[in-house]
Each structure stands twice: as C-alpha cells, then as structure tokens.
Amino acid sequence: SALKKLRKLNIIDKEVFESLTSSYLFLRKVEHSIQLVDERQTHKIPVSSEDISILAKRCGLEGKDEFEELYIEHTSSVSKIYKHLFFEPSRQTEEFGKEFWELADFLTSGNIEESQAVENLRNLGFKNPETAIDIFSKLLDPILGALTQGGKLTAKKVIPAFLGEILKSFNPDGALVNLERFISGIGWRSSIYSILLENPDIIKLLARLFSTSGYLSNFLIRHPEYLDVITLRDVRTEFASKEEMLESLKASMKEAQDYEDKLDAIRKFRHVETLKICLRDLNGEVDPFYVGKYLSMAAEAVLEVGLQLAWDIVRKTKKGKNNKMHMLILGMGKLGGHEMSYNSDLDVIFIYEGNDHEFYSKLGQKVISVLSIPTGEGYAYKIDLDLRPSGRSGALVTSFDSFKEYHKASAQLWERQALVRARPVAGSPQLGNKIMEALTHFVYEESYPQDFYREIHRLRSRMEKELAKETPSKVNIKTGKGGTVDIEFLVQMLQLKYGGEYEELRVQNTAYALDALNGNGMIENKDFKVLKEGLCFLKKMENLLRLLHDRSINELYESDFDKLAADFDKNNAGKKLKKEYISITSGIRKIYDKYFL
C-alpha cells in the first residue's frame, strides 16, 4: 500500500516500484517460512545446506541453488536502490555522471583523441558532436569560467551528470546550448556548480526544461536569479488562490517605478508562475487538470491587475463621468473552463454597464495593449475576442443591455453553447453577478428545439473536416476524431439538455461537468471512465506538445509521438504511443456516436 502511494505521487519510478514490490514479497515469504520452522521471531537464514534446501521448498522453490540465486538477486537490488535513494546529494551527482568522466577528462586534460570524443558523442545521440565538444570545453574551462580549483573539480562532476540527464531527452543538442547560455550568463560559476552538485534533482529538472521549452528556458536564461524557483521548495510552492496571487502581483506593481516597469512586472509574474507549474508538471507531481486550473488562475490575476492599470491610465487621459469602473471581463473557452494550457490565448468578452461606449472602448483597447504589447520581458498574453457578439465584425466592447438583447434575439445555437463555459474573471463583481444571472437564463432556462443536438453534431463534423484535416501521418488532438472537442461537445450538449432541471450541471469545467453528469445518471459509468481518462490523456499530451513547440498547436506528427513517448512511459517508442492515442480516441469517438447518432 505504501509503495503504491509512493508510485502514485511519483516519488519512486515504475522500475523501482516493481523491483521493491517483488523483493518485499519474496523476503516476507522467506521470513514467514523461517519463523514457521523455528516457531519464534527470528530473521536468520539457516547455515547448513540441508536447512537451506528445506527453507527453499517451503518458499516454493526447487532447492538451495535457486533460493540462493533469488536471495542474492533481490537483496542486491534493494541495496542498490537504498544507496541510490540515500546517497549524500553530491555523491548522487557523481554517480549520475560517472560513466561520462572519461569524456570530461578528455575535455579538460586531453586524455583521449578528439576524434574518439566526437564519435562517442555522436553515438550518444548528439547531431552536432563538434559543437557539443566546444560547449563542454567552455563549461569546463577554468579560465573562461573563472573557476577556482574547487570549482574546477565540482564542474567535472556536475557537467557529466548533466550530460547523463540530457541524453534521456529527445533534444540533447538544444538542451546543451541552453545550459551553456544559462551558465555563461552567471558570473559566479563556481557557486552555481556547487549548488547543482548538492541538488542532483535540479540537474534533472534543468535538463528537462532546457530540452523541452524554449520559452521558459529563455526566461530563466535572462533571469538566472529565478533559479530559487527551482532550488527552494518554499519558493516553488504555488499560490493557493487568486487572492494570494493578486496580493503578490499588486505588491510587485507598487515597487515598479513607471509604466514600463509595471508592464514588466506583469510579464515576470506570468512567466514565473508558468515556470513553477511547468517544473512540477515535468516532474510528474501534478495532473493536467491541476495545470489547467493553475494557469487559468494566474491569467485571472493578470487580467485583474491589467484592467486596473488600464483604468488608471484611461481615466487620466479621458476625462468624463466615470468615477467607478463598470466593466466586466467575461472569460470564455479554456480560460472560462479553468482549462488553460501552455501558450493559450485568453478568450474574453468586454462588457460594460452604462452609455459611455467611447470610454469603455478606450479601456478595452488599453487592456489589450497592457497585456499584449511586447517589452523586454515579452508579452503577458494574447487576447482573442472572436466570441463577442457578432464575432470579428462586432464592437470591441459591448454594453450589458446590448449583450442581453443580442442573445435574446440574434444568438445562434453555437453561441449559446459557448456560454456554457463563460464566467467573470476580472472587473466589477456587481456587474459580473448580473451577467451570470442573464447567462443562466439564456443557456439553461430558454427552451431548445427537440433535435438541437443535430445542429451541434453538424458543427462538430464540419470542424473535423475543415480544421482537423487528419491524414495517416498527422492527427489533431483537439478537432480530430476522438479529440478533446468530441468530449467537450458531448458534455455541453448534455448540459444544455439537462441543465435547466439539474443546477449541479451548470459548471464551466469539462471534467467537473463529466463528474456531475455521471453522478446524475446522464453518462453511464463505463462511458464516464473512458471519457475522463481520455480527457486526462489528451490534456497531458496537449500540454507537452505546446511546451515542445513553444506555441499553441494541436497537430501531432510521427516525430511528435517519438519525442513525447518517454513522458508516457513508452521507452522512447513513438509507435506505441501513437497506437495508444488511436485506441483512446477511437474509444472516445465510439461514445460520442452513441449519444449523438
């Protein structure tokens, strides 16, 4: 039971779990067999060959030789794992990199031929071994790195350990380049090598980060001071609520000297929070549903502070009757559903109360500028307003009265469906309450045609045909067959169908809605299991895919399955991962068809 919990929390890996479980069961069986013979509490293995043979028979083995072979095998395995888990951190780092010491010796002492070192690196998986040698030389060079004698010895232990970790990634060349950029930007190399020597787990995390996400790697390279986010658990801990996030971000805004500093503070906050959750994600500590909630919460905090900054500026430059903000940012899509991924845009609608359209248009434009304009720290978020009334042809902001009138008289079914995930994320709480009251009426209390689900299915089929465009070598994790949209459309159709009667179905999050639909009998247990597990699998794959490509992307090619295989315990076997993907999405589509056709 304890081992299962340790495995579930990813404290031990699958191999260690299986080895310790097998050894524990064997040794417990031996212990019980010894105590049955002696009828007392003893743990001593018999000495004589005859007694060992008897013990072997009691354990279900053929004889003494088989017993001794299994006993040595299990105790050696346990001893090896024990030493690995309880080494002093610096010893652990040495062990990680020991097999690459010969290479390090060449790079510092020239003990082997350069041609042999190049060939070794090529065989290890480097596409550009000559470049790799040049980088390793720079990292280990005591003059370039201003290394002390102790720092030189530490580097010879740390760099091989890092090499051992990046070789497990699909992109060792890129990871090595990022490591060199990171180390080169730090003046105190001896100190950083000492930190890494005493934190072998950080070497693993940096290797994963530097090989996986260019966006987060670049942020850490620009700001090595945020290494504390990785090394210190108390710094790495996430905020528990939006309110805690807001308190921290507002404190940073107060310290900012001018408008540009405030913009940078917003961006740094977003980057740091993304880095925090990404590190836990890559380390297997959190599931994709938690990642989505945390990224959405960070976006809400940024929107709240960005709206306030925009308000302060627009009020000064445009004098008018507005002494109190009567604007609400309505979160839609993934933001509204607490389901954001890495590199997600923010789907929002700006709604104001009153009749000063010009003022609130300026305010909406300023919010977009505050969050989207590039600075030295990049941008915070890109804003997507396509779900506003009348879409791209509609006004940037809409009054509450116009919003209500539009959805009462003109909204199409797909727009009402989109409002299932709508919720206030920033701005006036009072206006937010009014809007949610109106939305509840639009979405759940107004009647639908008896065959409304056919229109939802027609739109889903069109998305698959026009957007997914799947081929034998390319699938689409979102709009393709059995993708996340299959689950979302099925869930939303059932919410629209039953939400008027069952208030507990009126939730924005897809996973929560699945739970509620299953709990109320609208989705059968076996279908629920397939959909919930499938959604978790697809969300995890989406998150990793977006880290891999550093952009919002839904297409998966053969090469992507190869690169993601290790994260799904497929031992770098992309074909196995693709086979699992096809199996899972086929199961999802089968259930989708069951409810729609």
C-alpha positions in Angstrom: 0.0 0.0 0.0 2.8 2.4 0.9 4.8 1.6 -2.2 1.7 2.2 -4.3 1.2 5.6 -2.8 4.9 6.5 -3.4 4.5 5.4 -7.0 1.2 7.4 -7.5 2.9 10.5 -6.1 5.9 9.8 -8.5 8.3 9.7 -5.6 9.6 6.5 -7.0 9.6 5.4 -10.6 7.9 2.4 -12.2 11.1 0.3 -12.2 11.9 0.9 -8.6 8.2 0.3 -7.6 8.2 -3.1 -9.4 11.6 -4.1 -8.0 10.9 -3.2 -4.4 7.4 -4.8 -4.6 8.8 -8.1 -5.9 11.7 -8.1 -3.4 9.4 -7.3 -0.5 7.0 -10.1 -1.3 9.9 -12.6 -1.7 11.7 -11.6 1.5 8.4 -11.6 3.6 7.7 -15.1 2.3 11.2 -16.2 3.4 10.7 -14.6 6.8 7.4 -16.4 7.4 8.9 -19.7 6.2 11.9 -19.3 8.7 9.5 -18.5 11.6 7.2 -21.4 10.8 10.2 -23.8 11.2 11.6 -22.3 14.4 8.3 -21.2 15.8 9.8 -17.9 17.1 10.6 -14.4 15.9 13.8 -14.8 14.0 15.1 -13.5 10.7 18.4 -15.5 10.4 18.9 -17.5 7.2 19.9 -21.1 8.1 23.6 -22.0 7.8 23.6 -25.7 6.7 22.9 -26.7 3.1 20.2 -29.1 4.3 18.3 -26.4 6.2 18.5 -24.0 3.3 17.1 -26.7 1.0 14.2 -27.2 3.4 13.6 -23.4 3.5 13.7 -23.3 -0.3 11.0 -26.0 -0.5 8.8 -24.1 1.9 9.2 -21.0 -0.3 8.0 -23.0 -3.3 11.5 -23.3 -4.9 13.3 -26.3 -6.3 16.2 -26.2 -4.0 19.2 -24.5 -2.4 20.8 -23.2 -5.6 17.6 -21.5 -6.8 17.0 -20.0 -3.4 20.5 -18.5 -3.1 20.3 -17.1 -6.6 17.0 -15.4 -5.9 18.0 -14.2 -2.5 21.2 -12.5 -3.8 19.3 -11.0 -6.7 16.6 -9.4 -4.5 18.9 -8.2 -1.7 21.3 -6.8 -4.2 18.5 -4.9 -5.9 17.2 -3.5 -2.7 20.7 -2.5 -1.6 21.3 -0.7 -4.9 18.0 1.2 -4.6 18.7 2.1 -1.0 22.1 3.5 -1.8 20.7 5.5 -4.7 17.9 7.0 -2.5 20.1 7.8 0.5 23.4 8.9 -1.0 24.6 12.3 0.0 23.4 14.6 -2.7 26.9 15.3 -4.0 27.7 11.5 -4.1 24.4 11.1 -6.1 25.5 13.7 -8.6 28.9 11.9 -9.0 27.1 8.6 -9.6 24.8 10.1 -12.2 27.8 11.3 -14.3 30.4 8.6 -13.6 30.1 6.9 -16.9 30.9 10.2 -18.7 34.1 11.0 -16.6 36.3 9.8 -19.4 34.8 12.3 -21.8 35.2 15.0 -19.1 38.9 14.0 -18.7 39.4 14.5 -22.5 37.8 17.9 -22.4 40.0 19.1 -19.6 43.1 17.0 -19.9 43.2 15.6 -23.4 43.4 12.0 -22.3 41.6 10.7 -25.4 41.7 11.7 -29.0 39.3 14.3 -30.2 38.1 12.1 -33.0 37.2 9.5 -30.4 35.3 12.0 -28.3 33.4 13.2 -31.4 32.5 9.6 -32.2 31.4 9.0 -28.6 29.1 12.0 -28.6 27.7 11.1 -32.0 26.9 7.6 -30.7 25.3 9.0 -27.6 22.8 10.9 -29.8 24.3 14.3 -30.5 23.6 15.5 -34.0 26.3 18.1 -33.8 29.1 16.5 -31.7 31.7 19.1 -32.7 29.5 21.9 -31.4 28.8 19.8 -28.3 32.6 19.4 -27.6 33.1 23.1 -28.0 30.3 23.8 -25.5 31.6 21.3 -23.0 35.0 22.8 -23.3 33.7 26.2 -22.4 31.7 24.9 -19.5 34.7 23.1 -18.0 37.4 25.7 -18.9 38.7 27.1 -15.6 39.9 30.4 -17.3 36.7 31.2 -19.2 34.6 30.3 -16.2 36.9 32.0 -13.7 36.8 28.7 -11.8 38.6 28.1 -8.5 40.5 24.8 -8.1 37.5 23.6 -6.1 35.1 24.9 -8.8 37.1 23.0 -11.5 36.7 19.7 -9.6 33.0 20.4 -9.0 32.4 21.2 -12.7 34.0 17.8 -13.6 31.3 16.1 -11.5 28.3 18.3 -12.5 28.7 18.5 -16.3 28.9 14.7 -16.8 25.9 14.3 -14.6 24.0 16.9 -16.7 25.2 15.1 -19.8 23.7 11.8 -18.4 20.3 13.6 -18.0 20.1 15.4 -21.3 20.8 12.1 -23.2 17.4 10.9 -21.9 15.7 13.8 -23.8 14.8 13.9 -27.5 16.9 17.1 -28.0 20.3 16.8 -26.2 21.9 19.4 -28.6 19.3 22.0 -27.7 19.5 21.3 -24.0 23.3 21.7 -24.1 23.1 25.0 -25.9 20.6 26.3 -23.3 22.8 25.1 -20.4 25.8 26.9 -21.9 23.7 30.1 -22.3 22.4 29.8 -18.7 25.9 29.1 -17.1 27.6 31.8 -19.3 25.2 34.4 -18.1 26.2 33.8 -14.5 29.4 35.4 -13.2 29.7 33.1 -10.2 30.2 29.8 -12.0 31.9 28.0 -9.1 28.9 28.8 -6.9 26.4 27.6 -9.4 28.3 24.4 -9.9 28.3 23.9 -6.1 24.6 24.4 -6.0 24.0 21.9 -8.7 26.4 19.4 -7.1 24.3 19.4 -3.9 21.0 19.3 -5.8 21.0 16.4 -8.3 17.2 16.7 -8.7 17.7 20.2 -10.0 20.1 18.9 -12.7 17.3 16.6 -13.8 14.7 19.4 -13.9 17.0 21.8 -15.7 17.8 19.1 -18.3 14.1 18.5 -18.8 13.3 22.3 -19.0 16.2 23.1 -21.4 15.3 20.3 -23.7 11.5 20.9 -23.6 10.5 24.6 -23.5 12.4 27.3 -25.4 10.1 30.0 -23.9 10.7 29.0 -20.3 14.4 28.3 -20.9 14.9 31.8 -22.4 13.1 33.3 -19.4 15.4 31.5 -16.9 18.5 32.4 -19.0 17.5 36.1 -18.9 16.8 35.8 -15.2 19.1 33.3 -13.5 18.1 34.9 -10.2 14.9 32.8 -10.5 16.9 29.7 -10.0 15.5 29.9 -6.5 12.1 29.0 -8.0 13.7 25.6 -8.8 16.0 25.0 -5.9 13.9 26.2 -3.0 10.7 24.3 -2.3 9.1 27.1 -0.3 9.7 29.5 -3.3 8.5 26.9 -5.7 5.2 26.3 -3.9 2.2 27.6 -5.9 -0.4 30.1 -4.7 -3.5 28.6 -3.2 -5.9 31.1 -4.6 -6.4 34.0 -7.0 -6.5 36.4 -3.9 -3.0 35.3 -2.9 -1.8 35.8 -6.4 -3.3 39.2 -6.6 -1.7 40.2 -3.3 1.8 39.2 -4.6 1.3 40.8 -8.0 0.0 44.1 -6.6 3.0 44.3 -4.3 5.3 44.0 -7.3 3.3 46.7 -9.1 3.7 49.1 -6.2 7.5 48.6 -6.4 7.5 49.4 -10.1 8.9 52.9 -10.9 7.0 53.7 -14.1 4.6 52.3 -16.7 7.2 50.2 -18.4 8.3 48.7 -15.1 4.7 47.8 -14.4 4.3 46.1 -17.7 7.5 44.1 -17.0 6.2 43.2 -13.5 3.0 41.7 -15.0 5.0 39.7 -17.5 7.5 38.4 -15.0 4.7 37.3 -12.8 3.1 35.3 -15.6 6.5 33.8 -16.6 7.4 32.8 -13.0 4.0 31.2 -12.3 4.2 29.3 -15.6 7.7 28.2 -14.7 6.6 26.9 -11.3 3.8 24.8 -12.6 5.8 23.6 -15.6 8.5 22.3 -13.3 6.0 20.3 -11.2 4.3 19.1 -14.4 7.6 17.9 -15.9 8.4 16.2 -12.6 5.1 14.3 -12.7 3.9 15.9 -9.5 0.6 17.3 -10.8 -2.1 16.1 -13.3 -3.1 18.1 -16.4 -6.4 19.2 -14.7 -4.4 20.9 -12.0 -2.1 22.5 -14.5 -5.2 24.0 -16.3 -6.7 25.4 -13.2 -3.4 27.0 -12.0 -2.6 28.6 -15.4 -6.2 29.9 -15.6 -5.9 31.4 -12.1 -2.7 33.1 -13.0 -4.3 34.6 -16.1 -7.2 35.9 -14.0 -4.8 37.6 -11.6 -3.0 39.2 -14.6 -6.3 40.3 -16.1 -7.4 41.9 -12.8 -4.2 43.9 -12.4 -4.0 44.7 -16.1 -7.6 46.1 -16.1 -6.8 48.2 -13.1 -3.7 49.6 -14.7 -5.6 50.4 -17.9 -8.4 52.0 -15.9 -5.9 54.3 -14.1 -4.4 55.4 -17.4 -7.6 55.9 -19.4 -9.3 57.8 -16.6 -6.4 60.4 -16.6 -6.3 60.8 -20.4 -10.0 60.8 -21.0 -11.9 62.9 -18.5 -15.6 62.0 -18.1 -18.2 60.9 -15.7 -16.7 57.6 -14.9 -15.6 57.6 -11.3 -16.2 53.9 -10.7 -15.4 51.1 -13.1 -18.5 49.4 -14.5 -16.7 46.9 -16.8 -16.5 43.1 -16.6 -14.2 40.8 -18.4 -16.0 37.6 -19.2 -13.8 34.6 -19.5 -14.7 32.2 -22.3 -13.2 28.9 -23.8 -10.3 27.4 -21.9 -10.0 30.4 -19.6 -13.7 30.2 -18.6 -13.4 26.5 -18.1 -10.3 26.6 -15.9 -8.6 24.5 -18.6 -5.8 26.7 -20.0 -2.7 25.1 -21.4 0.8 26.5 -22.0 0.7 29.2 -24.7 -3.1 29.5 -24.6 -4.6 32.8 -25.7 -7.2 34.5 -23.5 -10.7 34.2 -24.9 -12.7 37.1 -23.4 -15.6 39.4 -23.9 -15.6 43.0 -22.6 -19.0 44.0 -21.2 -19.7 47.4 -19.6 -22.7 49.0 -17.9 -23.9 52.5 -18.9 -23.9 54.5 -22.1 -20.3 55.7 -22.4 -19.3 53.4 -25.2 -16.3 55.5 -26.3 -14.7 55.5 -22.9 -15.0 51.7 -22.4 -13.8 51.1 -25.9 -10.6 53.0 -25.0 -10.4 51.0 -21.8 -10.8 47.7 -23.7 -8.1 48.8 -26.2 -5.8 49.7 -23.3 -6.3 46.3 -21.5 -5.2 44.6 -24.8 -2.2 46.8 -25.0 -1.2 46.3 -21.4 -1.2 42.5 -21.8 -0.2 42.0 -25.4 2.4 44.7 -26.3 6.0 43.2 -26.4 8.5 44.6 -23.9 11.9 43.4 -22.9 10.1 40.6 -20.9 8.0 39.6 -23.9 4.2 39.8 -23.7 1.9 38.5 -21.0 -1.0 37.1 -23.1 -2.6 37.4 -26.5 -6.2 38.4 -26.4 -8.9 36.7 -28.5 -12.2 38.5 -28.8 -13.8 36.3 -31.5 -16.6 35.0 -29.2 -18.0 38.5 -28.6 -21.5 39.3 -30.0 -21.3 39.3 -33.9 -17.7 37.9 -33.7 -15.0 39.8 -35.5 -17.4 42.2 -37.1 -18.8 43.2 -33.7 -17.7 46.1 -31.5 -14.6 45.7 -29.3 -16.8 46.2 -26.2 -20.5 45.7 -25.7 -22.9 47.2 -23.2 -24.8 44.9 -20.9 -28.1 45.9 -22.4 -26.8 45.2 -26.0 -25.3 41.9 -24.8 -28.7 40.7 -23.4 -30.6 41.9 -26.4 -28.2 40.1 -28.8 -28.5 36.8 -27.0 -32.3 37.2 -26.7 -32.9 38.0 -30.4 -29.9 37.0 -32.5 -27.6 34.5 -30.9 -27.1 31.2 -32.7 -27.1 27.8 -31.0 -23.3 27.6 -31.1 -23.1 30.9 -29.3 -25.4 29.7 -26.5 -23.3 26.6 -26.3 -20.1 28.6 -26.0 -21.7 30.4 -23.0 -21.7 27.2 -21.0 -18.0 27.9 -20.2 -18.5 31.7 -19.6 -17.7 33.2 -16.2 -16.5 36.5 -14.8 -12.7 36.7 -14.5 -11.9 40.4 -13.8 -13.7 43.7 -13.2 -16.9 44.7 -11.4 -18.3 41.9 -9.2 -21.7 43.5 -9.2 -21.9 43.6 -13.0 -20.5 40.0 -13.0 -23.4 38.8 -10.9 -25.9 40.5 -13.2 -24.3 38.9 -16.3 -24.2 35.4 -14.8 -27.9 35.7 -13.9 -28.7 36.7 -17.5 -26.4 33.9 -18.9 -28.1 31.3 -16.7 -31.4 32.3 -18.3 -30.0 32.3 -21.9 -28.2 29.0 -21.6 -30.3 26.9 -19.3 -33.8 28.3 -18.9 -34.7 29.1 -22.5 -36.0 26.1 -24.4 -34.2 24.4 -27.3 -35.6 22.6 -30.3 -36.1 18.9 -29.7 -33.4 17.9 -32.2 -31.0 20.7 -31.2 -28.2 18.1 -30.8 -28.2 17.5 -34.5 -27.0 21.1 -35.1 -24.2 20.6 -32.5 -23.2 17.4 -34.3 -23.3 19.1 -37.7 -20.9 21.8 -36.4 -18.6 19.2 -34.9 -18.5 17.3 -38.1 -17.7 20.5 -40.0 -14.8 21.3 -37.6 -13.3 17.9 -38.1 -13.5 18.2 -41.9 -12.4 21.8 -42.3 -10.0 22.3 -39.3 -8.5 18.9 -38.4 -7.7 17.6 -41.9 -6.2 14.5 -40.5 -4.0 12.1 -42.6 -2.3 8.8 -41.8 0.8 10.8 -40.7 -1.0 13.7 -38.9 -3.7 13.7 -36.2 -5.3 16.7 -34.5 -5.5 16.4 -30.7 -8.3 19.0 -30.5 -10.6 18.8 -33.5 -9.6 15.4 -34.9 -11.5 12.1 -34.5 -12.0 11.4 -30.8 -10.2 14.6 -29.8 -11.0 16.9 -26.9 -13.8 18.6 -28.9 -15.6 15.3 -29.1 -15.7 15.2 -25.3 -16.5 18.9 -24.9 -19.4 18.9 -27.4 -20.9 15.8 -25.9 -20.7 17.2 -22.4 -22.0 20.6 -23.4 -24.9 19.0 -25.3 -25.9 17.1 -22.2 -25.5 20.2 -20.1 -27.9 22.2 -22.4 -30.3 19.3 -22.4 -30.5 18.7 -18.7 -29.0 21.8 -17.1 -32.4 23.5 -16.8 -33.6 20.8 -14.4 -30.3 20.0 -12.7 -28.5 23.0 -11.4 -25.4 21.0 -10.4 -24.7 20.5 -14.2 -24.2 24.3 -14.6 -20.4 24.3 -14.3 -17.8 25.6 -16.8 -15.1 23.0 -16.3 -15.4 19.9 -18.6 -14.0 17.4 -16.0 -16.4 18.7 -13.3 -19.3 18.6 -15.7 -18.4 15.0 -16.5 -18.5 14.2 -12.8 -21.9 15.8 -12.4 -23.4 14.1 -15.5 -22.1 10.7 -14.3 -23.4 11.4 -10.7 -26.9 12.2 -12.1 -27.0 9.2 -14.4 -26.8 11.0 -17.7 -23.5 9.3 -18.6 -23.0 5.6 -17.8 -20.1 4.6 -15.5 -18.2 2.7 -18.2 -18.6 5.7 -20.6 -17.6 8.1 -17.9 -14.4 6.2 -17.2 -13.3 6.2 -20.9 -14.1 9.9 -21.3 -12.5 11.1 -18.0 -9.3 9.1 -18.6 -9.2 10.0 -22.2 -9.6 13.7 -21.4 -6.7 13.5 -18.9 -4.5 11.7 -21.5 -5.3 14.3 -24.2 -4.8 17.2 -21.9 -1.4 15.9 -20.8 -0.4 15.4 -24.4 -1.6 18.9 -25.4 0.4 20.5 -22.6 3.6 18.6 -23.5 3.1 19.3 -27.2 2.8 23.0 -26.6 5.9 23.1 -24.4 7.7 21.2 -27.2 6.8 23.7 -29.9 6.5 26.8 -27.8 3.2 27.8 -29.3 -0.5 27.0 -29.4 -0.6 23.8 -31.5 -2.9 20.8 -31.9 -1.3 18.8 -34.7 0.6 15.7 -33.9 3.1 14.2 -36.5 5.0 10.9 -36.3 8.1 12.8 -35.0 6.0 14.3 -32.1 5.0 10.8 -30.9 8.7 9.9 -30.9 9.5 13.0 -28.8 6.7 12.6 -26.3 6.9 8.8 -25.8 9.2 8.9 -22.8 6.7 11.1 -20.9 4.1 8.4 -21.3 6.4 5.5 -20.1 6.8 4.2 -23.7 10.6 3.9 -23.5 11.0 6.3 -26.5 8.7 4.2 -28.6 6.7 6.6 -30.6 4.8 3.9 -32.4 3.5 2.5 -29.1 2.3 6.0 -28.1 0.5 6.5 -31.4 -1.2 3.1 -31.0 -2.4 4.1 -27.6 -3.5 7.5 -28.9 -5.6 5.8 -31.7 -7.1 3.4 -29.2 -8.1 6.1 -26.8 -9.5 8.5 -29.4 -11.4 5.6 -31.1 -13.0 4.8 -27.7 -14.0 8.5 -27.3 -15.5 8.6 -30.8 -17.5 5.5 -30.2 -19.1 7.0 -27.1 -19.7 10.3 -28.9 -21.5 8.5 -31.7 -23.6 6.6 -29.1 -25.0 9.8 -27.7 -25.3 11.8 -30.9 -26.3 9.4 -33.6 
